[in-house]
Amino acid sequence: MKRSADTGRRRRAPAVVAAAVLAAVPMTGTSTAAAPAQAGAPAAGPGRAAAESPVGRWALKVSFEGHTYDSTVQFTPGGTAFIVGGGAGRWSRTGDGSFTFRIAEPMWSEKGDYLGRVSVEQRARLTGDTFTSSGVSRQYDADDTLTRSVQAHDTGTRS
């Protein structure tokens, strides 16, 4: 998206991020990128079982406003969260069996024009090879104006 210098707005570089998690939240347009979230200490510490950590690949069922969508998310040991196929952000451990993740996913038109982004924030509870989470997904237009906000719930199964 180009902005003229005389509008007083800063020029936006093309989205460089990968896509967003919950941003299986197809609100409008097609999305495929993301922005980072907060830093944290996500890696499992000594004595922690791998099952207590979300590190790995997860099949998601994303539900909001009476609809359910399938997605896949990957959490890395270093705290990065990816939506497989696009979108990225960060995850952080918040306690035993709990973590948060934030992912941003850009939205593109069929012609490749930047339409805006979806920002996902979730609080999750991990039990064995399943996690459940809830939070808010916000949709922003190309001018970064909030246009929509929805409560979303995820169920993840380790895949």
VENLINHU-V396476 format. One record per residue. N is the residue number from 1. PSI is psi in whole degrees, 0 to 359 (* if undefined). OMEGA is omega in radians with two decimals (999 if undefined). Layout:
n:N psi:PSI omega:OMEGA
n:N psi:PSI omega:OMEGA
This chain:
n:1 psi:131 omega:3.12
n:2 psi:145 omega:3.05
n:3 psi:139 omega:3.14
n:4 psi:149 omega:-3.09
n:5 psi:335 omega:-3.07
n:6 psi:1 omega:3.12
n:7 psi:346 omega:-3.11
n:8 psi:1 omega:3.11
n:9 psi:152 omega:3.13
n:10 psi:151 omega:-3.12
n:11 psi:136 omega:-3.11
n:12 psi:126 omega:3.05
n:13 psi:156 omega:3.11
n:14 psi:144 omega:-3.14
n:15 psi:132 omega:-3.07
n:16 psi:352 omega:-3.04
n:17 psi:177 omega:-3.10
n:18 psi:212 omega:-3.11
n:19 psi:177 omega:-3.04
n:20 psi:153 omega:-3.06
n:21 psi:251 omega:-3.09
n:22 psi:347 omega:-3.10
n:23 psi:24 omega:2.79
n:24 psi:11 omega:-3.11
n:25 psi:75 omega:-3.10
n:26 psi:91 omega:-3.10
n:27 psi:311 omega:3.02
n:28 psi:154 omega:3.11
n:29 psi:189 omega:3.12
n:30 psi:134 omega:-3.11
n:31 psi:155 omega:3.12
n:32 psi:37 omega:3.03
n:33 psi:183 omega:-3.09
n:34 psi:173 omega:3.11
n:35 psi:150 omega:-3.08
n:36 psi:161 omega:3.11
n:37 psi:213 omega:-3.08
n:38 psi:153 omega:3.09
n:39 psi:160 omega:3.13
n:40 psi:187 omega:3.11
n:41 psi:79 omega:-3.01
n:42 psi:333 omega:-3.01
n:43 psi:143 omega:3.12
n:44 psi:135 omega:-3.14
n:45 psi:177 omega:3.13
n:46 psi:136 omega:3.11
n:47 psi:355 omega:3.13
n:48 psi:135 omega:3.11
n:49 psi:150 omega:3.14
n:50 psi:326 omega:-3.12
n:51 psi:341 omega:3.12
n:52 psi:357 omega:-3.12
n:53 psi:142 omega:3.10
n:54 psi:359 omega:-3.12
n:55 psi:128 omega:3.13
n:56 psi:191 omega:-3.09
n:57 psi:139 omega:-3.07
n:58 psi:134 omega:2.97
n:59 psi:127 omega:-3.07
n:60 psi:146 omega:2.88
n:61 psi:114 omega:-3.10
n:62 psi:123 omega:-3.10
n:63 psi:134 omega:3.01
n:64 psi:145 omega:3.11
n:65 psi:41 omega:3.06
n:66 psi:6 omega:3.13
n:67 psi:150 omega:3.10
n:68 psi:136 omega:-3.12
n:69 psi:149 omega:3.07
n:70 psi:143 omega:3.08
n:71 psi:173 omega:3.07
n:72 psi:135 omega:3.14
n:73 psi:149 omega:3.10
n:74 psi:127 omega:3.05
n:75 psi:129 omega:-3.12
n:76 psi:160 omega:3.11
n:77 psi:333 omega:-3.12
n:78 psi:0 omega:3.08
n:79 psi:8 omega:3.10
n:80 psi:143 omega:3.08
n:81 psi:131 omega:3.13
n:82 psi:145 omega:2.88
n:83 psi:124 omega:-3.14
n:84 psi:123 omega:-3.08
n:85 psi:357 omega:3.09
n:86 psi:158 omega:3.11
n:87 psi:143 omega:-3.13
n:88 psi:164 omega:3.12
n:89 psi:213 omega:-3.06
n:90 psi:155 omega:2.99
n:91 psi:155 omega:3.13
n:92 psi:140 omega:3.03
n:93 psi:137 omega:3.13
n:94 psi:1 omega:3.14
n:95 psi:180 omega:3.11
n:96 psi:119 omega:3.10
n:97 psi:11 omega:3.12
n:98 psi:151 omega:3.12
n:99 psi:166 omega:3.05
n:100 psi:156 omega:2.99
n:101 psi:147 omega:3.09
n:102 psi:132 omega:3.13
n:103 psi:142 omega:3.05
n:104 psi:140 omega:-3.13
n:105 psi:123 omega:3.13
n:106 psi:156 omega:3.07
n:107 psi:135 omega:-3.10
n:108 psi:147 omega:3.04
n:109 psi:170 omega:3.09
n:110 psi:336 omega:3.13
n:111 psi:357 omega:3.13
n:112 psi:11 omega:3.10
n:113 psi:140 omega:3.11
n:114 psi:123 omega:-3.12
n:115 psi:338 omega:-3.08
n:116 psi:204 omega:-3.10
n:117 psi:161 omega:3.00
n:118 psi:130 omega:3.11
n:119 psi:122 omega:-3.07
n:120 psi:132 omega:3.05
n:121 psi:122 omega:-3.08
n:122 psi:145 omega:2.97
n:123 psi:127 omega:-3.01
n:124 psi:152 omega:3.05
n:125 psi:123 omega:-3.07
n:126 psi:129 omega:3.06
n:127 psi:104 omega:-3.12
n:128 psi:237 omega:-3.11
n:129 psi:27 omega:3.12
n:130 psi:144 omega:2.95
n:131 psi:152 omega:3.01
n:132 psi:147 omega:3.14
n:133 psi:161 omega:3.05
n:134 psi:157 omega:-3.14
n:135 psi:199 omega:-3.06
n:136 psi:139 omega:2.98
n:137 psi:130 omega:-3.11
n:138 psi:137 omega:3.11
n:139 psi:132 omega:3.13
n:140 psi:145 omega:3.09
n:141 psi:183 omega:-3.09
n:142 psi:340 omega:3.08
n:143 psi:9 omega:3.12
n:144 psi:31 omega:3.08
n:145 psi:129 omega:3.12
n:146 psi:126 omega:-3.13
n:147 psi:343 omega:-3.09
n:148 psi:147 omega:3.11
n:149 psi:132 omega:3.12
n:150 psi:148 omega:2.98
n:151 psi:132 omega:-3.14
n:152 psi:150 omega:3.14
n:153 psi:137 omega:3.13
n:154 psi:149 omega:2.89
n:155 psi:122 omega:-3.13
n:156 psi:138 omega:3.07
n:157 psi:127 omega:-3.12
n:158 psi:131 omega:-3.13
n:159 psi:* omega:999
